[in-house]
Amino acid sequence: MLSFSQRFSKRSFDIVISTIALSITWWIIAIAYAIASLETKSNGFFIQTRVGRNGKPFSLIKIKTMRPLKNHSTTITTSKDPRITRFGAFFRQYKIDELPQLLHVLLGNMSLVGPRPDVSGYADKLNGEDALILTLRPGITGPATLKYKHEEELLAAQMEPKQYNDDIIWPDKICINRKYLDEWSFWGDIHYLWRTLKS
């Protein structure tokens, strides 16, 4: 677990950077929201319950990039998912759909860097020392996110995407996030943010 001083420095950094980032990108979020609303003929924000710090659920907000289709209810998304809209594919490619999460960072539901916020059935099922991951706020980016930045393409190449995620990707993410927690440093977070911006 992070010490008080580590948590303080991480949270302070989150507040400063998310405030600056929102002041710069608010108009992009507004335009993306309007496009998503028109394209999906619904609320342009995608709102879904995710598992947050200490296992507490929160309502994650992203730009909507998919429209509902019958017989497509899985939470595992591949790059070939027929639900993805034309502009949605663009938003996903350039991570524009992730920008509203900066508000979650400012409010304290998320951090700039940390494990990705998962749907129920994954992070909330962690036990033993693996459950220590939940002491962290979920992040917009992080070492696991960077390693699997092409996760949708990887899953699209599998015969059974959900099984591959559950058996291969998810256990690996647990190991990566445990290492991130054990070795956390302020400059490590700077490094992950820089790699994210470059990728």
C-alpha positions as CSV (number, residue, x, y, z in Angstrom):
1,M,0.0,0.0,0.0
2,L,1.1,3.6,-0.6
3,S,2.1,5.7,2.3
4,F,0.2,8.8,3.3
5,S,2.9,11.1,1.7
6,Q,2.8,9.0,-1.5
7,R,-1.0,9.2,-1.7
8,F,-0.9,12.9,-1.0
9,S,1.6,13.6,-3.8
10,K,-0.2,11.4,-6.3
11,R,-3.6,13.0,-5.5
12,S,-2.2,16.5,-5.7
13,F,-0.6,15.8,-9.1
14,D,-4.0,14.4,-10.3
15,I,-5.9,17.5,-9.3
16,V,-3.4,19.9,-10.9
17,I,-3.0,18.0,-14.2
18,S,-6.7,17.1,-14.6
19,T,-7.7,20.7,-14.0
20,I,-5.3,21.9,-16.7
21,A,-6.2,19.1,-19.1
22,L,-10.0,19.8,-18.7
23,S,-9.5,23.5,-19.4
24,I,-7.7,22.6,-22.6
25,T,-9.9,19.7,-23.9
26,W,-13.4,20.7,-22.8
27,W,-14.3,21.8,-26.3
28,I,-13.1,18.5,-27.8
29,I,-15.3,16.7,-25.3
30,A,-18.3,18.9,-26.2
31,I,-17.9,18.3,-30.0
32,A,-17.4,14.6,-29.5
33,Y,-20.4,14.4,-27.3
34,A,-22.5,16.2,-30.0
35,I,-21.3,13.9,-32.7
36,A,-21.9,10.8,-30.7
37,S,-25.4,11.9,-29.8
38,L,-26.2,12.4,-33.4
39,E,-24.6,9.2,-34.6
40,T,-26.2,7.0,-32.0
41,K,-29.4,9.0,-31.7
42,S,-29.1,8.9,-27.9
43,N,-27.1,10.4,-25.0
44,G,-23.6,10.9,-26.4
45,F,-22.1,9.9,-23.0
46,F,-21.6,6.2,-22.3
47,I,-22.2,5.6,-18.6
48,Q,-21.4,2.3,-17.0
49,T,-20.8,1.1,-13.4
50,R,-17.2,0.2,-12.8
51,V,-15.3,-1.0,-9.8
52,G,-13.4,1.8,-8.1
53,R,-11.0,2.2,-5.1
54,N,-11.6,-0.2,-2.3
55,G,-14.1,-2.0,-4.5
56,K,-16.6,0.8,-4.4
57,P,-18.6,1.1,-7.6
58,F,-18.9,4.4,-9.5
59,S,-20.5,5.5,-12.8
60,L,-17.8,5.8,-15.4
61,I,-18.4,8.4,-18.2
62,K,-17.0,8.1,-21.6
63,I,-17.9,9.4,-25.1
64,K,-20.3,6.8,-26.6
65,T,-18.7,4.9,-29.4
66,M,-21.1,2.0,-29.9
67,R,-24.8,1.5,-30.7
68,P,-26.8,-1.3,-29.2
69,L,-27.3,-4.4,-31.3
70,K,-29.4,-7.5,-30.6
71,N,-27.4,-10.5,-29.4
72,H,-24.4,-8.4,-28.6
73,S,-24.2,-7.9,-24.8
74,T,-20.6,-8.8,-23.9
75,T,-18.4,-6.3,-22.1
76,I,-15.4,-7.7,-24.0
77,T,-14.9,-5.4,-27.1
78,T,-12.8,-6.3,-30.1
79,S,-11.7,-4.0,-33.0
80,K,-14.2,-5.9,-35.2
81,D,-17.2,-5.3,-32.9
82,P,-20.1,-4.4,-35.2
83,R,-21.5,-2.1,-32.5
84,I,-18.7,0.5,-33.0
85,T,-19.9,3.5,-35.0
86,R,-17.9,5.3,-37.7
87,F,-16.9,8.2,-35.6
88,G,-16.7,5.9,-32.6
89,A,-13.8,4.1,-34.3
90,F,-12.0,7.4,-34.7
91,F,-12.7,8.4,-31.1
92,R,-11.4,5.0,-29.9
93,Q,-8.3,5.2,-32.0
94,Y,-7.3,8.6,-30.7
95,K,-8.6,8.0,-27.2
96,I,-11.0,10.9,-27.4
97,D,-13.7,8.8,-25.8
98,E,-11.5,8.6,-22.7
99,L,-11.3,12.4,-22.1
100,P,-14.4,12.7,-19.9
101,Q,-12.6,10.5,-17.4
102,L,-10.5,13.6,-16.5
103,L,-13.5,14.8,-14.6
104,H,-13.4,11.5,-12.6
105,V,-9.8,12.2,-11.8
106,L,-10.6,15.7,-10.6
107,L,-13.5,14.4,-8.4
108,G,-11.3,11.6,-6.9
109,N,-13.0,8.6,-8.5
110,M,-10.0,7.9,-10.6
111,S,-6.3,8.7,-11.0
112,L,-4.3,9.7,-14.0
113,V,-2.2,6.5,-13.6
114,G,-3.4,3.2,-12.2
115,P,-5.2,0.0,-13.0
116,R,-8.0,0.4,-15.5
117,P,-11.5,0.5,-13.9
118,D,-13.1,-2.9,-14.5
119,V,-16.7,-4.0,-14.8
120,S,-18.1,-6.2,-12.1
121,G,-16.8,-9.8,-12.1
122,Y,-13.1,-8.9,-12.4
123,A,-11.5,-6.5,-10.0
124,D,-14.2,-7.1,-7.4
125,K,-13.3,-10.8,-7.4
126,L,-9.7,-10.2,-6.4
127,N,-8.6,-11.9,-3.2
128,G,-5.6,-12.3,-1.0
129,E,-2.7,-10.0,-1.7
130,D,-4.1,-9.3,-5.2
131,A,-6.9,-7.4,-3.6
132,L,-4.3,-4.7,-2.6
133,I,-4.7,-3.4,-6.1
134,L,-8.0,-2.1,-5.0
135,T,-6.3,0.3,-2.6
136,L,-5.4,2.3,-5.7
137,R,-7.7,4.6,-7.6
138,P,-8.3,3.2,-11.1
139,G,-6.4,5.1,-13.7
140,I,-6.8,6.4,-17.2
141,T,-3.5,4.9,-18.2
142,G,-0.9,2.7,-16.5
143,P,1.6,-0.1,-17.3
144,A,-1.0,-2.7,-18.1
145,T,-2.9,-0.2,-20.3
146,L,0.3,0.6,-22.2
147,K,1.2,-3.1,-22.6
148,Y,-2.3,-3.9,-24.0
149,K,-2.9,-0.7,-25.9
150,H,-3.8,-2.9,-28.9
151,E,-6.0,-5.2,-26.8
152,E,-9.0,-4.9,-29.1
153,E,-7.0,-6.1,-32.1
154,L,-5.4,-8.9,-30.0
155,L,-8.9,-10.1,-28.9
156,A,-10.2,-9.8,-32.5
157,A,-7.6,-12.4,-33.6
158,Q,-8.8,-15.0,-31.1
159,M,-11.4,-17.6,-31.6
160,E,-12.8,-17.1,-28.1
161,P,-12.0,-13.5,-27.1
162,K,-13.6,-13.6,-23.7
163,Q,-11.9,-16.8,-22.7
164,Y,-8.5,-15.4,-24.0
165,N,-9.1,-12.3,-21.9
166,D,-10.1,-14.2,-18.8
167,D,-7.3,-16.8,-19.1
168,I,-4.4,-14.8,-20.5
169,I,-4.8,-11.0,-20.4
170,W,-6.6,-10.6,-17.1
171,P,-4.1,-12.6,-15.0
172,D,-1.2,-10.8,-16.6
173,K,-2.8,-7.4,-15.8
174,I,-3.1,-8.5,-12.2
175,C,0.7,-9.2,-12.1
176,I,1.5,-5.9,-13.8
177,N,-0.7,-3.9,-11.5
178,R,0.7,-5.6,-8.4
179,K,4.2,-4.7,-9.5
180,Y,3.0,-1.1,-10.2
181,L,1.7,-0.9,-6.6
182,D,4.8,-2.4,-5.1
183,E,7.2,-0.2,-7.0
184,W,5.1,3.0,-7.2
185,S,7.0,6.3,-7.6
186,F,6.0,9.8,-8.6
187,W,8.4,9.8,-11.4
188,G,7.1,6.4,-12.5
189,D,3.7,8.0,-13.0
190,I,5.3,10.8,-15.0
191,H,7.0,8.1,-17.2
192,Y,3.7,6.3,-17.9
193,L,1.9,9.5,-18.8
194,W,4.7,10.5,-21.1
195,R,4.6,7.1,-22.8
196,T,0.9,7.4,-23.2
197,L,1.1,10.8,-24.8
198,K,3.8,9.6,-27.2
199,S,1.9,6.4,-28.2
